[in-house]
Amino acid sequence: MSARRFDVAVIGGGMVGAASAILLLQEGFSVALVEGREPATFDESNAVGLRVSALSPGSQSILEASGAWRIIAGRRHCPYRRMQVEESAEGDSAMLEFAAAEFGLERLGTIVENDSVSDALWQVLKARQVAGDPLELYCPAKLERFEAGSESVSLTLDSGDQLTASLVVGADGPRSAVRGFAGIEQQTWHYGQKGIVAVVQGARPNPGVAWQRFMEGGPLAFLPLSDGASSIVWTRPAAEAERLLALDDDAFCEALSEAGEAFAGEIGATGPRASFDLTMRLSEQYAAPRVALVGDAAHVVHPLAGQGVNMGFLDAAALVEVLAGARSQQSEWHDSATLDRALKRYGRWRRSDAELMGRGIHGIRALFTPSVLGPIRRLGLKLVGKSWMAREAFVHRAAGIHADAPALARR
Ligand SMILES: Cc1cc2nc3c(=O)[nH]c(=O)nc-3n(C[C@H](O)[C@H](O)[C@H](O)COP(=O)(O)OP(=O)(O)OC[C@H]3O[C@@H](n4cnc5c(N)ncnc54)[C@H](O)[C@@H]3O)c2cc1C
């Protein structure tokens, strides 16, 4: 059986891989998308999913350009215009507040269910395939191995399919097989913490505010949902998280009320709960000969800043911008020297941005460990709160519209 030939093989059709495939097609590249699982579907008559993301304005622009946002926007979602970050203990408290209008933004972000984003992206992919775009969807199928040669990469899938491509994009998540085959090392930090997620209803409906309280042991976030409920991410040391997960609903609501009552009032109801081990992973490189990494395959960050998938969408847009730029200067964009230059540019660009964000989040997390004195932390928050420049820099970077963001994000 002869191997089918593509410009790009994207491995992993999660949110970032699916978005990458669409942006590549829009630039005229032929694409094979390989995904190991049936993609998520979304049904609005089901309860709100446990996995939601705070999507930045930059991610929204990228998803608008992909054609997926109009599907997402027609379903339940919750834009938020205000964000509050607070820390209080020992009778002292400090609060940072951000309002979208202050920074000339229409919104600070939008809370969307991950399944809604995935399903919308896959709808766009399938429609483009029907319309005759050069796209092949290998799903469910897993990458088994690949060999990078000087002219192309040969890939073998567990379905028995053989493909060749000029470039392989690893969008295959934290345990990326592509990263492993390419021999790219990662630094990994295990925080010994878990993030508990649940949909909860407080006595006071969420007024459309993303609220986060820093406490010793980890932060607690209430993210607004369109019906006044909140999606929480509650970071606790692993053993305590296990204890909280094992409580019955009433006892869990009582424990959560103690931590979050200041914002939501008494928590009256909770849906099912789940938890995730929290780690930070930063790859030493984001590119190797004929290989690029995007999304969680390249970097995993603590969810306290809600940046993981937002960073992944920026990777996708940056990679396609660099490849399209290389092709506009040199039609033989896939020869080794031209592609190598483009991939190095992509790697430098996105790695420095993601390192800044990842290490910044790591530093904020470290500030809230018991060894750092509460009064010093609160003084720091108060100083940042008083500096408009620091707040503006923070908001623009979190919004994905900073000067160094890809053009699609800054539209
Ligand atoms: C509690 C929590 C809250 C979060 N909140 C936010 C938030 O508010 N905002 C935000 O931006 N981020 C948030 N994140 C992070 C975000 O969820 C991730 O960054 C994002 O899901 C990563 O998407 P991805 O497409 O890169 O990877 P994944 O979602 O891991 O997708 C990888 C895909 O690759 C497929 N795959 C793997 N191996 C193979 C193979 N060999 N062959 C074929 N396919 C393969 C998998 O089946 C999967 O579909 C949060 C994370 C956690 C844990």
The ligand as an SDF file (V2000), in Angstrom:
LIG
                    3D

 53 58  0  0  0  0  0  0  0  0999 V2000
   -8.7320   21.9020   36.1040 C   0  0  0  0  0  0  0  0  0  0  0  0
   -8.2570   22.5650   34.8320 C   0  0  0  0  0  0  0  0  0  0  0  0
   -8.8020   23.7890   34.4420 C   0  0  0  0  0  0  0  0  0  0  0  0
   -8.3390   24.4220   33.2620 C   0  0  0  0  0  0  0  0  0  0  0  0
   -8.8710   25.6330   32.9300 N   0  0  0  0  0  0  0  0  0  0  0  0
   -8.3850   26.2760   31.8380 C   0  0  0  0  0  0  0  0  0  0  0  0
   -8.8820   27.5820   31.4810 C   0  0  0  0  0  0  0  0  0  0  0  0
   -9.7760   28.1460   32.1310 O   0  0  0  0  0  0  0  0  0  0  0  0
   -8.3510   28.2000   30.3900 N   0  0  0  0  0  0  0  0  0  0  0  0
   -7.3580   27.6090   29.6560 C   0  0  0  0  0  0  0  0  0  0  0  0
   -6.8730   28.2330   28.6930 O   0  0  0  0  0  0  0  0  0  0  0  0
   -6.8830   26.3790   29.9520 N   0  0  0  0  0  0  0  0  0  0  0  0
   -7.3710   25.7000   31.0230 C   0  0  0  0  0  0  0  0  0  0  0  0
   -6.8920   24.4600   31.3250 N   0  0  0  0  0  0  0  0  0  0  0  0
   -5.8940   23.8260   30.4480 C   0  0  0  0  0  0  0  0  0  0  0  0
   -6.5390   23.2160   29.1960 C   0  0  0  0  0  0  0  0  0  0  0  0
   -7.5920   22.3320   29.5690 O   0  0  0  0  0  0  0  0  0  0  0  0
   -5.5020   22.4770   28.3590 C   0  0  0  0  0  0  0  0  0  0  0  0
   -4.4090   23.3390   28.1370 O   0  0  0  0  0  0  0  0  0  0  0  0
   -6.0800   22.0540   27.0030 C   0  0  0  0  0  0  0  0  0  0  0  0
   -7.1400   21.1540   27.1690 O   0  0  0  0  0  0  0  0  0  0  0  0
   -5.0020   21.4000   26.1290 C   0  0  0  0  0  0  0  0  0  0  0  0
   -5.5310   21.1280   24.8410 O   0  0  0  0  0  0  0  0  0  0  0  0
   -4.6570   20.3200   23.7740 P   0  0  0  0  0  0  0  0  0  0  0  0
   -5.5160   20.2220   22.5600 O   0  0  0  0  0  0  0  0  0  0  0  0
   -3.2950   20.9190   23.6490 O   0  0  0  0  0  0  0  0  0  0  0  0
   -4.4090   18.8850   24.4210 O   0  0  0  0  0  0  0  0  0  0  0  0
   -5.4250   17.7140   24.7820 P   0  0  0  0  0  0  0  0  0  0  0  0
   -6.7520   18.2490   25.1700 O   0  0  0  0  0  0  0  0  0  0  0  0
   -4.7240   16.8390   25.7580 O   0  0  0  0  0  0  0  0  0  0  0  0
   -5.6290   16.9500   23.3840 O   0  0  0  0  0  0  0  0  0  0  0  0
   -4.6940   16.0340   22.8950 C   0  0  0  0  0  0  0  0  0  0  0  0
   -5.4050   15.0990   21.9240 C   0  0  0  0  0  0  0  0  0  0  0  0
   -4.4310   14.2280   21.3190 O   0  0  0  0  0  0  0  0  0  0  0  0
   -4.9770   12.9170   21.2340 C   0  0  0  0  0  0  0  0  0  0  0  0
   -3.8180   11.9940   21.2000 N   0  0  0  0  0  0  0  0  0  0  0  0
   -2.9060   11.7480   22.1760 C   0  0  0  0  0  0  0  0  0  0  0  0
   -1.9750   10.8750   21.7540 N   0  0  0  0  0  0  0  0  0  0  0  0
   -2.2970   10.5520   20.4640 C   0  0  0  0  0  0  0  0  0  0  0  0
   -1.7100    9.6970   19.4790 C   0  0  0  0  0  0  0  0  0  0  0  0
   -0.5880    8.9650   19.7240 N   0  0  0  0  0  0  0  0  0  0  0  0
   -2.3030    9.5900   18.2650 N   0  0  0  0  0  0  0  0  0  0  0  0
   -3.4440   10.3090   17.9970 C   0  0  0  0  0  0  0  0  0  0  0  0
   -4.0410   11.1410   18.8900 N   0  0  0  0  0  0  0  0  0  0  0  0
   -3.4690   11.2610   20.1010 C   0  0  0  0  0  0  0  0  0  0  0  0
   -5.8390   12.7780   22.4770 C   0  0  0  0  0  0  0  0  0  0  0  0
   -6.8400   11.7780   22.2840 O   0  0  0  0  0  0  0  0  0  0  0  0
   -6.4340   14.1920   22.6110 C   0  0  0  0  0  0  0  0  0  0  0  0
   -7.6640   14.3290   21.9410 O   0  0  0  0  0  0  0  0  0  0  0  0
   -7.3160   23.8080   32.4800 C   0  0  0  0  0  0  0  0  0  0  0  0
   -6.7860   22.5780   32.8610 C   0  0  0  0  0  0  0  0  0  0  0  0
   -7.2340   21.9620   34.0370 C   0  0  0  0  0  0  0  0  0  0  0  0
   -6.6260   20.6330   34.4500 C   0  0  0  0  0  0  0  0  0  0  0  0
  1  2  1  0
  2  3  1  0
  2 52  2  0
  3  4  2  0
  4  5  1  0
  4 50  1  0
  5  6  2  0
  6  7  1  0
  6 13  1  0
  7  8  2  0
  7  9  1  0
  9 10  1  0
 10 11  2  0
 10 12  1  0
 12 13  2  0
 13 14  1  0
 14 15  1  0
 14 50  1  0
 15 16  1  0
 16 17  1  0
 16 18  1  0
 18 19  1  0
 18 20  1  0
 20 21  1  0
 20 22  1  0
 22 23  1  0
 23 24  1  0
 24 25  2  0
 24 26  1  0
 24 27  1  0
 27 28  1  0
 28 29  2  0
 28 30  1  0
 28 31  1  0
 31 32  1  0
 32 33  1  0
 33 34  1  0
 33 48  1  0
 34 35  1  0
 35 36  1  0
 35 46  1  0
 36 37  1  0
 36 45  1  0
 37 38  2  0
 38 39  1  0
 39 40  1  0
 39 45  2  0
 40 41  1  0
 40 42  2  0
 42 43  1  0
 43 44  2  0
 44 45  1  0
 46 47  1  0
 46 48  1  0
 48 49  1  0
 50 51  2  0
 51 52  1  0
 52 53  1  0
M  END
$$$$
